């Protein structure tokens, strides 16, 4: 604690930002627990960049931690690129503009040009800009779906994908070599603009992003720019951007593809980093959708769409038997993959060489579906960057068109290769087109999902998240994982544990469908080592446990596979209780 107080005093002596200084003075006069949480470590620069509570100290998001991270990134870029440049975007969270301008000033002082979106834009628009502008890297200031006190710093490589594991290590090493007060080179943002080292991204880049999204339509006339798609106006939608970035791009693509009957949740339209109607703006949870669901009861749409603050994920509710049923990320993933396969086949495309990608924690239902359609399915670690890497491998082999769809259970989806991250803009378009297609046949999305369950078996999935905040929480999570690995249970929820998989040890990537010879692009791959532990149970069910990479939580993923819906629901409840006891 003495070392932390010394570090706090150094920050007080050097921080000239008035708000940070005020917060430091409050910490000095407060209790030791608050000081420890703010100073016990530096924010770790993982494969997703930085993410933390906005505040003072090295374990918080502030202008100094952003500047230090950017100096490390600049050192890495100057060491690896001849004339590096960086695209930058932000969402609606607090301090986003300040963080963007600080980052641009640091890059400019290091001889690196920065291209900034002039207003808030979705994360996928940033991924697109990196590729479209030929940048060496990208930065998006966002904390995705975290609670309002958070902000973050996502880093992207030149391929528009979140940085690779090795790049993250190299950048972290460069950051570690930077003293937060002595080693950061910076200039005021206004000087960077005047010197031509920082400039705003033009509207033409965003237009090209919308064009690229429209090209992923499975309706040929829409892809060609025809706004009068047959039957498009039959789909009625309520949409909420949850006070984030989705409003501009989602409404543009819906209008362009003929979805004209869109009602907005007015109190959630304007950007607001406080997220006053849902402090935890996560479309995975019902609380974030309550305003939208209430509006649905008034206007009676076919669908509710809700995008998270940086508009890379989308949640929905579908009208069924007079009520609105929430559809999970796993369920929407299999619905969209099935729809895209059928639509592509109807256009005469051969599915035999197509590749879909999902994660090790996504539903097992997709394996049977992929086999039925005759496509290859690859499973990667949690994190959409790993899906993006698989697209990169296909591109390197000269066959990017093989990629048909990628999804993760946490409501992230991607069709097309225009970006290398999950994209709620393209997902919103495809969900509406799928709903229109089913509606024309007298079927809603819940009925379409039930048909998939009847064909491939009833799979129920759930995720448990237990919070362990602060330094003590990190120690507890590490202890839980160590105990599971050392002494895994013999049975869970009355089902024998048949096999355990420790992803720390490097595991061959699960893949269904055809695989080529060892020297072919489809050769078996080894997944990077990860802090994930899987327990495979009798009957095809399983339990996977991992600490979150972006929040102070440990997560348990539950998989119940049964012949009937009733049995699957009952088993899922048993797995829930058993998992909570196991992680207590």
C-alpha positions in Angstrom: 0.0 0.0 0.0 2.9 2.3 0.7 4.1 2.0 -2.9 0.6 2.8 -4.2 0.4 6.0 -2.1 3.8 7.0 -3.5 2.5 6.4 -7.0 -0.6 8.4 -6.2 1.6 11.4 -5.0 3.5 11.2 -8.2 0.3 11.5 -10.2 -0.8 14.4 -8.1 2.5 16.1 -8.7 2.4 15.6 -12.5 -1.2 15.6 -13.6 -2.3 18.9 -15.1 -5.7 17.9 -16.3 -8.1 19.6 -13.8 -10.7 16.8 -13.6 -8.0 14.1 -13.1 -6.4 16.3 -10.5 -9.7 16.7 -8.6 -10.2 12.9 -8.6 -6.7 12.3 -7.4 -7.2 14.7 -4.5 -10.4 12.9 -3.6 -8.5 9.6 -3.6 -5.8 11.0 -1.3 -8.4 12.0 1.2 -10.4 8.8 0.8 -10.0 5.2 1.9 -7.2 2.8 0.9 -9.5 0.5 -1.0 -10.3 3.1 -3.6 -6.6 3.9 -4.0 -5.7 0.3 -4.3 -8.3 -0.4 -7.1 -7.1 2.7 -9.0 -3.4 2.0 -8.6 -2.7 -1.7 -8.0 -2.0 -2.3 -11.7 -1.9 -0.6 -15.1 -4.8 -1.2 -17.4 -3.8 -4.3 -19.4 -3.5 -3.9 -23.2 -5.0 -7.2 -24.3 -6.1 -8.4 -27.7 -9.1 -6.1 -27.3 -7.0 -3.1 -26.2 -7.9 -1.2 -23.0 -11.1 -1.1 -21.1 -11.9 0.3 -17.7 -13.8 2.8 -15.5 -13.2 6.4 -16.4 -11.3 8.0 -13.6 -7.8 8.8 -12.2 -4.9 6.4 -11.9 -3.1 3.8 -14.0 -6.0 1.3 -13.7 -8.5 3.8 -15.1 -9.4 5.3 -18.4 -8.1 8.9 -18.5 -6.1 11.2 -20.8 -2.9 9.9 -19.4 -3.5 6.2 -19.8 -4.8 6.9 -23.3 -1.7 8.9 -24.1 0.6 6.2 -22.7 -1.1 3.5 -24.7 -1.0 5.6 -27.9 2.7 6.3 -27.4 3.4 2.5 -27.1 1.2 2.0 -30.2 3.1 4.7 -32.1 6.5 3.2 -31.1 5.2 -0.2 -32.4 3.9 1.3 -35.7 7.1 3.3 -36.4 9.1 0.1 -35.8 7.0 -1.9 -38.2 5.7 0.4 -40.9 7.5 2.8 -43.2 4.8 5.6 -43.2 2.2 4.5 -40.7 -1.3 6.1 -40.4 -4.2 5.4 -38.1 -8.0 5.7 -38.4 -9.8 6.7 -35.2 -13.5 6.5 -34.2 -15.5 6.8 -31.0 -18.9 6.0 -29.6 -21.2 8.0 -27.3 -19.4 7.3 -24.0 -18.0 10.0 -21.8 -14.6 11.4 -22.6 -14.7 9.9 -26.1 -13.9 13.1 -27.9 -11.1 14.0 -25.5 -9.6 10.6 -25.8 -9.7 10.7 -29.6 -8.0 14.1 -29.7 -5.3 13.1 -27.2 -4.6 10.0 -29.3 -4.4 12.0 -32.5 -2.0 14.5 -30.8 0.3 11.7 -29.6 0.3 10.1 -33.0 1.0 13.4 -34.7 3.9 14.2 -32.4 5.4 10.8 -33.4 5.1 11.5 -37.1 2.0 9.4 -37.7 -1.1 10.7 -39.6 -4.5 10.3 -38.0 -7.8 10.2 -39.8 -10.8 10.8 -37.5 -14.5 10.3 -38.0 -16.0 13.8 -37.4 -18.8 12.4 -35.2 -19.7 9.2 -33.4 -19.8 6.1 -35.7 -20.2 2.4 -35.3 -17.2 0.1 -34.6 -17.7 -1.7 -37.9 -17.4 1.7 -39.7 -14.0 2.0 -38.1 -12.9 -1.4 -39.2 -14.0 -0.5 -42.7 -12.1 2.8 -42.7 -8.9 1.1 -41.7 -9.1 -1.1 -44.8 -10.6 1.4 -47.1 -8.1 4.2 -46.3 -5.1 1.8 -46.3 -4.2 2.6 -42.7 -1.6 0.7 -40.6 -3.9 0.6 -37.6 -7.2 1.7 -36.1 -8.4 2.9 -32.7 -12.0 2.9 -31.6 -12.8 4.6 -28.2 -15.6 2.4 -26.9 -16.5 0.1 -24.0 -19.1 -1.7 -26.1 -21.9 -2.8 -23.9 -20.3 -2.1 -20.5 -22.0 0.0 -17.9 -22.0 3.8 -18.2 -18.8 4.5 -16.0 -16.6 2.6 -18.6 -14.8 3.6 -21.7 -12.3 1.7 -23.7 -9.6 1.7 -26.5 -9.9 -1.0 -29.1 -6.9 -1.4 -31.4 -7.1 -2.7 -34.9 -4.5 -4.0 -37.4 -4.1 -3.0 -41.0 -6.6 -5.8 -42.0 -9.3 -4.1 -40.1 -9.4 -6.9 -37.5 -8.7 -6.3 -33.8 -5.0 -6.8 -33.2 -3.6 -10.3 -33.1 -2.3 -12.0 -30.0 1.3 -11.4 -31.0 0.7 -7.8 -31.9 -1.0 -7.2 -28.6 2.1 -8.6 -26.8 4.4 -6.4 -28.8 2.3 -3.3 -28.2 2.1 -4.1 -24.5 5.8 -4.4 -24.4 6.2 -1.0 -26.0 3.6 0.5 -23.6 5.5 -1.0 -20.6 8.6 0.8 -21.8 6.8 4.2 -21.6 6.7 6.3 -18.5 3.3 7.9 -18.4 4.6 11.4 -17.6 8.2 11.4 -18.9 8.1 9.5 -22.2 4.9 10.5 -24.0 5.4 12.8 -27.0 2.3 14.8 -27.7 1.0 18.0 -29.3 -2.3 19.8 -28.9 -5.0 18.5 -31.3 -5.4 21.9 -32.9 -1.7 22.0 -33.8 -1.9 18.4 -35.3 -4.8 19.5 -37.5 -3.0 22.7 -38.6 0.1 20.7 -39.4 -1.9 18.3 -41.6 -1.1 15.4 -39.3 -4.7 15.0 -38.2 -7.7 15.3 -40.5 -11.3 14.2 -40.6 -12.6 11.2 -42.6 -14.9 12.3 -45.4 -18.5 11.4 -45.9 -17.5 9.4 -49.0 -15.9 6.8 -46.7 -19.1 6.3 -44.7 -21.0 6.1 -48.0 -18.7 3.3 -49.2 -19.3 1.5 -45.9 -23.1 1.6 -46.5 -22.6 0.5 -50.1 -20.5 -2.5 -48.9 -23.2 -3.5 -46.4 -25.9 -3.3 -49.1 -23.8 -5.6 -51.2 -24.3 -8.4 -48.6 -28.0 -8.4 -49.3 -29.3 -11.7 -50.6 -31.9 -9.7 -52.7 -30.1 -8.9 -56.0 -32.1 -5.8 -56.7 -31.2 -4.3 -53.3 -27.5 -5.0 -53.8 -27.7 -3.1 -57.0 -29.1 0.0 -55.2 -32.8 -0.6 -55.9 -34.8 0.9 -53.0 -38.0 -0.6 -54.0 -37.4 -4.3 -53.1 -40.5 -6.4 -53.4 -42.3 -6.9 -50.1 -39.7 -5.0 -48.0 -42.4 -2.6 -46.7 -44.3 -5.6 -45.3 -41.8 -5.8 -42.4 -42.6 -3.4 -39.5 -39.8 -2.5 -37.1 -39.2 -0.8 -33.9 -35.6 0.3 -33.5 -33.4 1.6 -30.6 -29.7 2.5 -30.8 -29.7 2.5 -26.9 -28.3 6.1 -26.9 -25.3 4.9 -28.9 -23.9 5.1 -32.5 -26.3 3.0 -34.5 -29.0 5.5 -35.5 -27.3 7.0 -38.6 -26.0 3.8 -40.3 -28.8 1.4 -39.3 -31.6 3.7 -40.4 -29.7 4.4 -43.7 -29.4 0.8 -44.6 -32.9 -0.1 -43.6 -34.3 2.8 -45.8 -32.0 1.8 -48.6 -33.2 -1.8 -48.6 -36.9 -0.8 -48.5 -37.7 -1.2 -44.8 -39.7 2.0 -44.6 -42.0 1.3 -41.6 -39.5 2.0 -38.8 -40.5 3.5 -35.4 -37.7 4.8 -33.2 -37.6 4.6 -29.4 -37.3 8.4 -29.1 -35.8 8.5 -25.5 -33.0 6.2 -26.7 -32.2 7.9 -30.0 -29.8 10.7 -29.0 -26.2 9.8 -28.0 -25.9 9.9 -24.2 -23.0 8.4 -22.3 -25.1 8.2 -19.2 -27.4 5.7 -20.9 -30.2 7.1 -18.6 -32.9 4.5 -19.6 -30.6 1.5 -19.3 -27.3 2.0 -17.4 -26.2 -1.4 -18.7 -26.8 -0.9 -22.4 -26.4 -4.6 -23.4 -28.9 -6.0 -25.9 -28.4 -9.4 -24.4 -30.4 -8.5 -21.3 -34.1 -7.8 -21.2 -33.7 -4.6 -19.0 -32.0 -2.8 -21.9 -34.9 -3.6 -24.2 -37.8 -2.6 -21.9 -38.4 0.8 -23.5 -38.4 -0.8 -26.9 -40.7 -3.6 -25.8 -43.1 -1.1 -24.3 -43.2 0.8 -27.6 -43.8 -2.5 -29.4 -47.0 -3.0 -27.4 -48.2 0.3 -28.9 -47.3 0.0 -32.5 -47.3 -3.8 -32.9 -44.3 -4.3 -35.2 -42.9 -7.6 -36.5 -39.5 -7.0 -34.9 -37.7 -5.0 -32.3 -34.1 -4.2 -33.1 -31.7 -2.9 -30.5 -28.0 -2.1 -31.2 -25.4 -1.7 -28.4 -23.5 1.7 -28.0 -20.9 1.0 -30.7 -23.3 -0.8 -33.0 -21.4 -4.0 -33.4 -24.0 -6.2 -31.8 -27.8 -6.3 -32.2 -30.5 -8.0 -30.1 -34.1 -8.6 -31.3 -37.5 -9.5 -30.1 -40.0 -11.1 -32.6 -43.8 -11.1 -32.6 -45.2 -14.6 -32.0 -48.8 -15.4 -30.9 -49.5 -11.8 -29.9 -46.4 -11.5 -27.7 -42.8 -10.5 -28.2 -40.2 -13.2 -27.7 -36.6 -12.4 -27.2 -34.3 -14.3 -29.5 -30.8 -15.1 -28.1 -27.5 -14.6 -29.9 -27.1 -18.4 -30.4 -30.7 -18.6 -31.9 -30.2 -15.7 -34.2 -26.8 -17.0 -35.3 -28.3 -20.3 -36.5 -31.4 -18.6 -38.0 -29.2 -16.3 -40.1 -26.8 -19.0 -41.2 -29.7 -21.2 -42.2 -31.3 -18.3 -44.1 -28.1 -17.3 -45.9 -27.4 -20.9 -46.9 -30.9 -21.3 -48.3 -30.8 -17.9 -50.1 -27.4 -18.6 -51.6 -28.4 -22.0 -52.8 -31.6 -20.6 -54.3 -29.4 -18.2 -56.3 -27.6 -21.2 -57.7 -24.4 -20.9 -55.6 -22.5 -24.1 -54.7 -22.3 -24.3 -50.9 -19.8 -27.2 -50.9 -16.8 -24.9 -50.4 -18.4 -22.3 -48.1 -17.0 -21.7 -44.6 -18.9 -20.5 -41.6 -17.1 -19.5 -38.4 -18.3 -19.4 -34.8 -16.8 -19.8 -31.3 -16.2 -22.6 -28.9 -18.9 -21.2 -26.6 -21.6 -21.0 -29.3 -24.5 -23.4 -29.6 -23.9 -27.0 -30.7 -27.0 -26.8 -32.9 -25.0 -25.1 -35.6 -22.8 -28.2 -36.1 -25.8 -30.2 -37.3 -27.1 -27.3 -39.4 -23.8 -26.8 -41.1 -23.5 -30.5 -41.9 -27.0 -30.5 -43.4 -26.2 -27.6 -45.7 -22.8 -29.2 -46.6 -20.7 -26.3 -45.5 -17.5 -26.3 -43.4 -17.8 -25.0 -39.8 -14.8 -23.7 -37.9 -14.8 -23.0 -34.1 -12.4 -20.4 -32.7 -11.7 -18.8 -29.3 -14.1 -16.3 -27.9 -13.6 -12.9 -29.4 -14.6 -11.8 -32.9 -11.0 -11.1 -33.8 -10.5 -14.8 -34.2 -13.4 -15.0 -36.7 -11.7 -12.1 -38.5 -8.5 -14.0 -38.6 -10.2 -16.9 -40.3 -11.4 -14.5 -43.0 -7.8 -13.3 -43.4 -6.6 -16.9 -43.9 -9.2 -17.4 -46.7 -8.2 -14.1 -48.2 -4.5 -15.1 -48.1 -5.4 -18.3 -49.9 -7.2 -16.2 -52.6 -10.7 -17.4 -51.7 -12.3 -14.8 -49.4 -15.6 -15.5 -51.2 -15.8 -18.9 -49.3 -16.7 -17.1 -46.1 -20.5 -17.1 -45.8 -21.1 -16.1 -42.2 -19.6 -15.7 -38.7 -21.3 -15.3 -35.3 -20.7 -15.5 -31.6 -23.3 -16.2 -28.9 -23.0 -12.7 -27.5 -25.1 -11.2 -30.3 -22.3 -10.5 -32.8 -22.8 -11.4 -36.5 -21.0 -10.8 -39.8 -21.8 -11.5 -43.4 -19.3 -10.4 -46.0 -15.6 -9.4 -45.8 -16.0 -5.6 -45.9 -15.1 -5.5 -42.2 -13.3 -7.9 -39.9 -15.4 -7.3 -36.8 -19.0 -8.0 -35.9 -21.4 -5.6 -37.6 -24.8 -4.8 -36.3 -25.5 -2.7 -39.5 -25.3 -5.7 -41.9 -26.9 -7.9 -39.3 -29.9 -5.6 -38.9 -30.4 -5.5 -42.7 -30.3 -9.3 -43.0 -32.6 -9.9 -40.0 -35.2 -7.7 -41.6 -34.8 -9.5 -44.9 -35.1 -12.9 -43.2 -38.2 -11.8 -41.4 -39.7 -10.5 -44.6 -38.9 -13.8 -46.3 -40.6 -15.9 -43.6 -43.5 -13.5 -43.3 -44.2 -14.0 -47.0 -44.6 -17.7 -46.2 -46.8 -17.1 -43.2 -44.1 -17.9 -40.7 -42.6 -15.7 -37.9 -39.0 -16.0 -36.6 -40.0 -18.0 -33.5 -41.8 -20.6 -35.6 -38.8 -20.7 -38.0 -36.5 -21.4 -34.9 -38.8 -24.1 -33.7 -38.6 -25.8 -37.0 -34.8 -25.8 -36.7 -35.1 -27.4 -33.2 -37.4 -30.1 -34.6 -34.9 -30.9 -37.3 -31.6 -30.8 -35.4 -32.6 -31.4 -31.7 -33.4 -29.1 -28.8 -30.4 -27.1 -27.6 -30.7 -24.7 -24.8 -27.9 -22.3 -23.9 -27.4 -19.8 -21.1 -24.5 -17.7 -19.7 -23.9 -17.0 -16.1 -21.8 -14.0 -15.2 -20.5 -13.6 -11.7 -18.8 -10.3 -10.8 -15.4 -10.1 -9.0 -14.4 -6.4 -9.0 -11.1 -5.0 -8.0 -7.8 -6.5 -7.1 -9.3 -9.0 -4.7 -11.8 -10.1 -7.4 -9.0 -10.8 -9.9 -7.3 -13.1 -7.3 -10.6 -15.0 -6.7 -11.2 -15.6 -10.4 -7.6 -17.0 -10.8 -8.2 -19.3 -7.8 -11.5 -20.6 -9.2 -9.9 -21.5 -12.6 -6.9 -23.1 -10.8 -9.2 -25.2 -8.7 -11.2 -26.4 -11.7 -8.1 -27.4 -13.7 -6.6 -29.2 -10.7 -9.7 -31.0 -9.5 -12.5 -31.1 -12.1 -15.8 -32.5 -10.9 -16.7 -36.1 -11.7 -20.3 -35.1 -12.4 -22.3 -32.0 -13.0 -26.1 -31.7 -12.6 -26.3 -35.5 -12.4 -24.4 -36.0 -15.7 -21.0 -37.7 -15.8 -18.1 -35.5 -16.9 -16.8 -37.6 -19.8 -13.9 -35.3 -20.9 -12.2 -32.1 -20.0 -10.5 -29.7 -22.3 -8.0 -27.2 -21.0 -7.5 -24.5 -23.6 -4.4 -23.2 -21.9 -2.6 -26.2 -23.5 -3.3 -25.4 -27.1 -6.2 -27.3 -28.7 -6.8 -28.3 -32.3 -9.5 -26.1 -33.7 -12.8 -27.9 -33.8 -14.0 -28.1 -37.4 -16.8 -30.0 -39.1 -17.1 -30.6 -42.8 -14.3 -31.2 -45.3 -10.7 -30.6 -44.4 -7.9 -30.6 -46.9 -4.4 -32.0 -46.6 -1.8 -30.7 -44.1 -0.4 -28.1 -46.6 -3.9 -26.8 -47.7 -5.8 -23.8 -46.4 -8.2 -26.1 -44.6 -5.5 -28.0 -42.7 -6.2 -28.4 -39.0 -5.2 -25.4 -36.9 -4.1 -25.1 -33.3 -6.0 -22.5 -31.2 -3.9 -20.0 -29.2 -3.6 -20.8 -25.5 -6.5 -19.4 -23.5 -7.8 -19.3 -20.0 -10.8 -21.5 -20.8 -11.9 -24.8 -19.2 -14.4 -27.1 -20.8 -16.3 -30.0 -19.3 -18.1 -32.3 -21.7 -21.0 -34.2 -20.2 -22.9 -37.3 -21.0 -25.6 -36.9 -23.7 -23.9 -34.1 -25.6 -24.3 -31.4 -22.9 -21.4 -29.4 -21.6 -20.2 -26.6 -19.3 -17.4 -24.1 -20.2 -15.9 -21.6 -17.8 -13.7 -18.6 -18.5 -12.9 -15.2 -17.0 -14.1 -12.3 -19.1 -11.4 -10.5 -21.1 -13.2 -7.1 -20.9 -15.1 -7.1 -17.5 -14.3 -8.2 -13.9 -16.4 -11.3 -14.3 -16.1 -15.0 -14.6 -18.5 -16.6 -17.1 -20.0 -20.1 -17.3 -21.5 -21.2 -20.6 -24.2 -23.8 -20.3 -25.1 -26.3 -23.0 -28.2 -28.6 -22.7 -28.9 -31.0 -25.5 -32.1 -33.1 -25.3 -34.7 -34.8 -27.5 -37.5 -32.5 -26.3 -37.9 -28.9 -25.4 -39.2 -29.8 -21.9 -36.2 -32.0 -21.1 -33.8 -29.4 -22.4 -35.3 -26.6 -20.3 -35.2 -28.8 -17.2 -31.6 -29.8 -17.8 -30.6 -26.2 -18.3 -32.1 -25.2 -15.0 -30.1 -28.0 -13.3 -26.9 -26.9 -15.1 -27.5 -23.4 -13.9 -27.8 -24.4 -10.3 -24.8 -26.7 -10.5 -22.6 -24.1 -12.2 -23.4 -21.4 -9.6 -22.4 -23.9 -6.9 -19.2 -24.8 -8.7 -18.1 -21.2 -9.1 -19.1 -20.1 -5.6 
